[in-house]
């Protein structure tokens, strides 16, 4: 059984950091094409982990709200896939600014793993590898300069998250208050499983079947926005000497060759 703050817990926390350092030093001087291909593999594995997890839940339990990828880390697997495969600035912005922090926090506060008697079951392994690949994927996209986030993608990322947040708030109440499930999309229903207990002020307001704690919801959203803005600006530091660096999505033809030629010319000069 998994134990918090054990040797294996520290291995779990260090695993994505060690992996991204190995990838960075092994690939930082390789061609853009090679770095991109490795990124595609990371993105596909990230999505595959979520798919296997959801198939296991569906086969074992039938429908379960856990299948809906509105948990921050579950749609994080999807964002990493889109970011690395399609070179999407918006998906990278979300993965880098939000999913990275949430996923690594889930490795640090891995209380959920203590509930599994068999740590090698699909759900437990999906938890471990799913979060690891979100951290690796989000860092890889930025550190290996697969995608550069600009202010427009930052705003678009916020917009996408708002579009996801609205159904998350509604479904949280519906599944918990009406159907009796225990879900916490976006960590916005209550502070269970996240270090936001001090933010849960007051009671949930009720509007028919729908309930919401307005103070808690607003405070959590504001905290996320501040964190995202800070991490967005951290990414900008990587391009202080390369302010003209541009990101091209997969629909731009021959861009790898163009970038490689530019790099060769600069090195020659």
Beta strands, then each sheet from edge to edge (+ up, - down):
strand 1: 205-207
strand 2: 210-212
sheet 1: 1+ 2-
end
